[in-house]
Amino acid sequence: MIDVAKSPAIGSPGQFGWYGAATTYCQIDPQEDLVAMALFQHFPMDEPKVFKCFANGYYTGLAN
């Protein structure tokens, strides 16, 4: 992530990750010392926008 303001989900500058088949996702955030993985088996990929909900959920938890 380069520009946090343009991201659809909460995050930190320098965060990175990748998407895989069947709605799988890995995110690494060195600033927060965080690794998160979502392993769903669903096509079409990310249909219910689960990645955004997933990321916003754990970043909200970190803030509390």
Secondary structure by P-SEA (a helix, b strand, c coil): ccccccccccccccccccccccccbbbbbccccbbbbbbbbcccccccaaaaaaaaaaaaaaac
